[in-house]
Amino acid sequence: MDGNRRYARSRRMETVEGHHRGFEALARIMEICYKCGVKVVTVYAFSIENFNRPKYEVEGLMQLAKVKLEQLTTYGDILDRYGACVRILGQRELIRDDVLEVMDKAVARTKHNNKAVLNICFPYTSRAEMTTAIRSTVQEFLSPTPPKNTPFSPSRIRQKILSSQLDGREPLPTIPDEPLDGGEYEDKDSYEDKDPYGDEDVSSSATLPPGSPEPRLRSGSYGSATLPNPDNITVDTIERHIYTANDPPLDIFVRTSGVERLSDFMLWQCHQDTHIFFRKCLWPDFDLKDFIWVLLEWQWRQKQSDRENPSSRSRNSKARSMME
């Protein structure tokens, strides 16, 4: 949603008034998207970098977000009409408490809607999103995996043996007075200090065929928690911790105001099938004709892609999402 400030300057308005016009454009385009069957709309409402703007402008944007979001979810019927829920994506700890309270209420009021989604990125940058996802992945892989207590696990077998001994059904192990092989026996006290059924005393050499190498057992690997293998971290692992983890793939990316760059928005979500459209109009001027142009251009590109790669046709027929 780029171009609100330039829109205001070109019309000799206050900057905040330009942002007001931008919100009106959002409400207008959001309804058009849902009417056309778009299931997920994601808007870049406030960048973390915007905190570097003049204080009065930042405060004005915060107040605008507070008022407009409350109006949208309390008095407006667009979200309920199309069954859209609100989600706030970004660094919550940077949001003012009074604004955060309104945002949480908006999420709670629309959580029953399950037909469409309105993602509001506030405050957000893609680098911060990926950093958060990587940090969450590291925390996940630093958490030990609980041992599986199966009926035939060493810990369960050991527990069963000790239970039988305590019930008197099986005699406790005794220490022979003389070593069987005539050699020197280790100190009796040190033997009693050992766990007769510990993992270190388990041996499988009797079940191996002659000449087989002795198995290498890791001490503490049985009946204890283990850490996940970092080699198992994949793209899907990181994807689970991205803000839009449960959303469909990003199909359409629209940038207004004639600036041809992504500006740290949805860098992870952009993929080989994402179609990026740069429009020269400012965001408050973005209207139905601009949206229809984007939609028709996207459909034409899809047909071209299907002709060149017929195998992608089934994939392209799935539900689409649109990001702006």
N, C-alpha and C positions, 0 to 999 in steps of 0.2 A: 504494500500500500504506500508507494513512494510518490512524492510530489505535492504533499499537502502544504508545505511551507512555500514552495514556488507558486502554487496556486494562490495562496493568500497575498504574496508580494505582488503578483501580476494584477491583482484586483484591489490593491491597497487596503487589505484587511489585516487585522491582527493575526498573528501566527496561530493562536488557539482557535480562531474562527475557521482557519483552513483545516485544522484537525477535525472540527465539528462537521464540516462538509465531507471530509473523508469518511467519518462514521456513517453519514447518510448514504454514501456510495456503498459502504460495506453492507448495510441492511438491504439495499436495493439488489446488489449482485448476489448476496447470499440467498435471497428468495428465488432469483432466476436460476441459480445453480441447483437448488433442491427441486424446482419445477422440472428441470431438464434431466433429473435422475442422478445427479452427482451426489454421492453418499458421504464424502468427507471433504470439507473445506477447511484449509489451514491458512491463517492470515498472520503476517508478520506485523504485529501491532506496536511492539516496542523492543528495540535492540538494547543490549547491555551497554553498547557504545553511546547510546542516547543520554546516559547519565553525565556525559561530558559536555552536554549542551548547557546554555545558561540556566541558572536555577529556576527562574520564573517560568521558563518553558517546560522544564521537567515537572515542576509542581502543577502546571496547567494540564499536562498530559496525564498525570496521575489522577487529578480531579476529574478530568474528562472520562477516563476509563472507569472510574468509580460510578459516575452518574449514568453514563450511557449503558454500561453493563447491567446496572440495576434496572434501568428502563427496559432493556431488551428482555430480561428474564421475568420481570414483574408485571409490566403493563403490555408488552408486545406479545403477539400470538404467533409469530413466525416459527419459533422453535417448536412449540407444541403442535402447530398445524402440520409440520413436516416431520415430527418425531425426532428432533435433533437435540442431542445433549451437548453441553458445553464442557470443554476441558481446557485447563490452563497449563501451558507448557513453558517451562523456563525456571529461572533461579528464584524460588519463592522467598528465600532469605533476603533478597534485595528489595522486596515490595514493602511499602508502608503498611503498618498494621491495619489501618482503617480500610485501605484499598484491598488488602488481602482478605479481610472479613467479607467484603462484598463479593469478591471472586469466589470464595468458598461457598457462599450462599447461592450464587448462580449455578455452581456445579451441583449442589445438593438439590436445587429446585428442578433441574433438568435431568437428573440421573435416571429417572424412570423412562426417558425417551431412548429408543434403541433402533430407530430406522436410519438415522443420519448423525453426523458428528460435526461440530464446529470447534476446531482447535484454534485457540488464541495464544500465540507465542508472545509472552510478556513476563519479564524481560528475557531475551533469548539471543544467543548466537549459536551457530552450528558447532563451533569449536568447543564452547562450554558444554553443549549437549554430549559431544563425543568424549570429552574429558570425564564427565559424570558417568557415562556408560562404561568407560574403561575402569574408573575407580570402583564402580559397583561390581564389575566382573572380577577384579582383583580381590575384593572382599569376599565374593562368593567362593573363589578358589583358595582363599586362606582359611576358610571354615572347614574343619575336619569332617569327613564323611562318617556318620555313625556306623559301627560294625553291624553286619547282618547276623542276627541271633537265630540262625536256622537250626532245625532239630539235629543236624549232623555237624554243626560247627564245632571246632575244638573247645570253645568256651562252654557250650552246652554239654558236650561229652564229659568234660572235666567236672562240671557241676553235678552231673548224674552220678559219677563215680563217688564223689565226696558225699553225696546224699545217701548212697547205699552204705557207705562205711559208717556214717553216723547212725543209721537205722539198725546197725548190727548185722546186716545181710552179707557183708563182705569184710573180712578181717583187714585191719590196717597193716600196711607194709612193715615188716620187721627187718632189723639189721642183723645179718649173719655174724656169728662170733669170729669166724675165720673166712678170709677171702677164698672163693671157690677155686681160683687158679693158683693159689699158693703165694701170690704176690702181696705187696703191701697195700693195706686198705686205708682209705682216707679217714681223717678224723671223724669220730661218730657225731660230735656236736655240729660239725659243718654239714654233715648229711642231713641231720634233723632240721637245720635251718633252711634247707632247700625245699622247694615245692615239688613233691614226688610226681605231680601231674602237670608241671609247668610246660610251657611251649618249648623251652630249650631242651627238654628231655625226650621230645617226640622224635622217633626215628622210623624211617620207612625203608631202611636198607634191607630188611628181611624180605620185603616184597619185590625187590628189584631182581632182574635176571643177572646171572654171573657176568662180570665184566662191565656192568653199567656204572657210569660215573655217579658219585654221590650227589644227591640234590642239594642245591644251595638254598637254605632257608633264611629269611630275614627275621632277626629277633624282633619281637613286638609287632609283627605283621598279622598275627592271629589274635582275634578277639579284642583288637584295639582299633581306634579310629585312624583313618588314613587320609592324607591330603589328596585332592584331585590332581591329575596329571595336567600340567600347563600345556602339554602338546595337544590336549583335547579342545583348546580354545579355538573356535572357528568364527567365521562371519556370523553364523546364526547365534553363537554365544553372545557376541556384542549386540546383535540385533535385539535380543531379549531385553536389554537395558536401555535401548533408545526410547525417547519419549513417545514415538509413534509406532511402538512395537506391534500393536494389535490392528493397525490400519492397513488397508490394501496398498499396493505399490503406488508410487508417485507417477502419475501419467502426464499431467499438464502443469507446467510451471509458468506463471505469468508475472512479468516485471514491467511496471509502468514507468512513465516519465522519461523514456528514451535512453535510460542508462543501461548499458549492456554488460552487466555483471551480476553475480548472485548475491553479493554483499553478505557473505557468511550466513546464508539461509538454506537449510535443507541440503547441505553438502553430502551428508551420508545417504539421504533418501534418493538423491538423483542417481539414475542408472542408465544403462544403454537404451532403454525404451522410453525414457522421459523426454517429452517434447517441451522445449523452452521457447517462450514467445516474449519478445521485447516490444512493447507498445510505446509510441511516442507521446500519447496523451498522458496528462497528469491523473493521479488516482481519483480525485473528486470528479473528473470528467469521464471516467470509465463507465460506460453505460451498456445498454442492451446490444447496440450495434457492434460495439467492440467485443462483447462476449460472444455474439453469434459468429463474428469473423474468426475468433480463436477456435470455437467449436467446429466450424466447417473446415478450417485448415487442419485441425487435428484429425478429423474424419478422413480427409483426403490423404494425409500422411499414413494413416492406418491402412487404407486400401492399397497404397503403394507398397507398404511393408508386407502386406499379405500376398501381393503378387510376386514379390521378390523372394519371400520366405513363406510358403504355404503352411509349414509346420507351426508357425506362430499364430495362426488364425484362431485356434482354440484358446490360446492364452490371452489373445487380445479381446476375446468376447466376454471376459470376466468383468465383474463390477469394477468401475473406475473411481479414482479419486482425483480431486483437483486442488492444487495448491496455488495460492496467490501471494 
